[in-house]
């Protein structure tokens, strides 16, 4: 897999000049990497392109130019890039109404451990949530989680030749699944060696 290093980054000046085109390109790229589960959960599957954009935006917003701070940003974001044997996603739980969101984050406690992907009705592979830090507590879940779907070599072969890939949640308060479109499947399979 392509590695994100300092050499991957544009200078702040060059990034500013190209920012609008880069932003447009990334928005189009993300269309094939965003998956809704039900009406209130979206998974944004990360890759080199999406994380490079995140890092460039952070450097721009915080006006970071010194090498140590750039390395720190890279260290924070590069673990979100797939490693060739997994998919990585940012999960957002979205309820526009604040009162309803608070209520649902309590009801949906633990949902981050109940998100799965399945190729051709094989075994479901459940996501490993929040390896960087715990985002939930005993009473409620967080509105944002980072997930890793880890595959063994056999499953990678199966998923690459699958006729359908489903993704869903098993939570008692939020049980949904849907089949990935061909465009999304192709985009995600590019992350696997």
N, C-alpha and C positions, 0 to 999 in steps of 0.2 A: 504494500500500500504506500501511496505517496506520503511523505513525512512533511509536517509543517515546521519550518525552521525560520530563522531570521531572514535567510535568503529568499524565502517565499513572499516576504512583505514588501510593499511599496513604501517609499518615504512618505511622510505626511503630505508633502507638497504634491508629489505625483498622485497619491491617493485622492487628494482633494480635486485635482484636475479630472480624474477619471471616475469619481464617486457616483455620479448620476447614472452612467452607463453600467458600472459594476452593480449598483443597487438594482437596476432594471433586470440585469442578467440573473442575479441571485433570486429575485422574486419569481422569475420564470422557472428557474431551477427548482425552487422549493415547491412549486405546484405539483411536481412529480415525486415529492418526498413528504407530503402532508396527508395524514390519514385520520378521518373522523371515526370515532367509535361512539355510536349513539349521537345525541345532539350536543353533548356537553364535554366531551373529551377529544382532544386532538393530539396526535403524535406527530412531531416534526422530526423526521429522521435526519440526523446530522451526517455530514461527510466533510471531506477536505474543503470543498467550496464554501459550505455554510459556516464552518468554523473559521476559515481564513477571513471571511467577511466580518464575523463577530470580533475577531482580534483587531482587524483594521479599524472597525468602528470604535472599539474601546480605546485604541491608541489615539484616534482622532479626537474623541470626546474629552479624554483626559490629557491630551497634548503630551503624550509620552514619547520621548525621543532617546532617553539614555538606555544603554544596553542592558543593564541589570533589570530595569523595570519592564523592558520588552521581553526579556527572558522569563520574568515572573508571569506576565500575561500569557505567554506561550505555554508555560507549565500548567497554568490553570485551565486552559482550553483544549490543549492537544489530547487529553484523555477522552474527549468526547468524539474523536474521530475513530471510525471503525478500524479494527485491526486485521481484517481479512477473513476472520472466522466468527464474526459477530455483526450485529446491527446495533446502532446506538440511537436513542431518540430522547428528545425533550417531550415530556408529557404535560399538557396543560389542562386543568380542570376549569371549565369556564361556565360561570353562571353570572349574567349581567347584573342581576339584583343582589346587592350586598347581603341582605338578610337571608335570602335563599341560599347564597353561596356559603355563608357561615353554617347554616343548617346542614347543607349537603356535605360539606367537608367533614362534619362530625359523622353523618350517616355513612359516608364513603371511606371511613377510616380503614386503612390497610389495602385499598384498591390497587396501590402501586405494586403489590405482590401478586395481583390477580390478572395481570395483563399478559396475553399469550399470542403466539403466532403459530400457524399450523400449515404445513405443505401437504396437499392431497390427502387430507384426513389421516395423516400419520400422527404420532404423538404431538401434543401441544408443548411448545417450548415457552416456559414462563420467563418473563423479564426478571433480571436482577436489578433491584432499584437502589438508587442513591448511594453509590459506593464511596462518594467523596465525603458526605456527611448525612446524618439522619435529619430528615425533613418533617417527619410526623412525630406525634407523641401518642400516649395511650388514649387520648380523647378525640383527636382529629388528624386528618391527613393534611398535607400541604397542597396548594393549588398548582405547584410546579414540582416535577420529579424528573430525574435523569435515569433512563433505563438502558440496560444492556441485554440483548438477546444473544446468548452464547450457543454456538452450534459445534458439534463434533464433525469430523470429516465426512462421515456417512450421511449426516443430515444435510450438509452443504451440497453433496451430490444430489440428494433427493429434492431439495428445494430449488436447485438450478434447473431441474428437468420437470418440475411440478406443472400440472395443468391448471391448478388453482392454489392460491395462497390466501388463507383467511387470517384475520386478526381480531381479537376481541378481549372481553373482560369477563371474569367469572364471579364478580362480587355480587352478593345477594341483593344489594340495593341498586345494582347497575350491571345487568347482564345483557351484553350486546356483542354481535360479531358481524363482520362483513367481509366480502371477498375483495381483494385488492384488484384494481384495474390493471390492464396489461402495462400501461405506461409506468405506473408506480412500481409494479413488480420488477420490470426491467431496470428501473433506476436503482432500486434497493439491491437487486442481485449483482449490480456492478460493484457493490461494496465487499462482495465475497470472493475469495481467491478460488 
